[in-house]
């Protein structure tokens, strides 16, 4: 289960905090963040969409799932387009 808290939300920048735990194991809990920044040009920031809050939420969810499942410690990361990282 994942619950969210908006830490900061502006037209071109957002930070979302995620609280997550496994339903059958409530003692295993994590807190993590997701953020998104829309730059002035295509090459600036880390998000090319104006949906910065939604992208920050998506990143917080991805990080939560990876941490809860143990994949984060193995070096597996959420992958954006045009990014060279290992994925599940």
N, C-alpha and C positions, 0 to 999 in steps of 0.2 A: 504494500500500500504506500502511496506517495501523496504527501500533502505539500502545498506550496505557500510561500510567503513572498510578497513583492517587496524587495528591498529598495529598489529605485526604478522608476519608470518615467522616461522622458521621450520626446519624439524620436530621438536618434540613439538612445542608449537605455538598456534595461538590465537589471540584475534580479534574478529570481533565486530564492533559497528553497531547497527541497529537503523535506524530512521524510525518510523512507524506512520501512521495516518489512520483513517477511511475515505474512499473515500467521503462519504456523509457528513462527519463532519471534515473538515480540521482543525478546531480549536482544536481538540483533538489530540495531538501529544505526542509521548514518544521517549526517547532515552534510549537504554539499551545495555548491552554487553553480549557476549557469548565467552567462552574460552574453550580450550582443551589442555591437557598436556599428551603426550605419555611418560610413565615412562620407566625406564631401564628394569624393570621386570613387570610381570603381575599385581602385587599388588601395584605398584607405579603409580603415576599420576591419571588422571580421564578419560582416554581414552585408550582403548586397540588396537586401529587402528592407522595406519600411516596417515590416512586421517584427520589430526587435523584441517585443515582449514574448511573442510566440516562439521565436528562435531561442531566447534565453530559457524559456520553460522546457523546450525540447532538449537543450543541452544539459539542463539540470536533471531531467528524467534519464537521459542516456548515462550520465555519470553515476546517478543513483543505482541504476540497474547493474552497471559494470562493477561498482563497488560491492553491492550486496551479493553478487554471484562470484566474486573473487577474481574476475577477469582483469580488473583494473591493476591489481598487483602483478599480473603477468605481462603487463605492458600493452594490453589491448585498449584502444581508445575509440571513441566516437569518431567517425570519419566524415568530414565535409567533402564536398566536391573539390577536385583539384588539390587534394591533400594526400601526401604520401605517408600513411600510417597503416599498421596492421589492423584488420577488422575481424569480427567474428564471422 
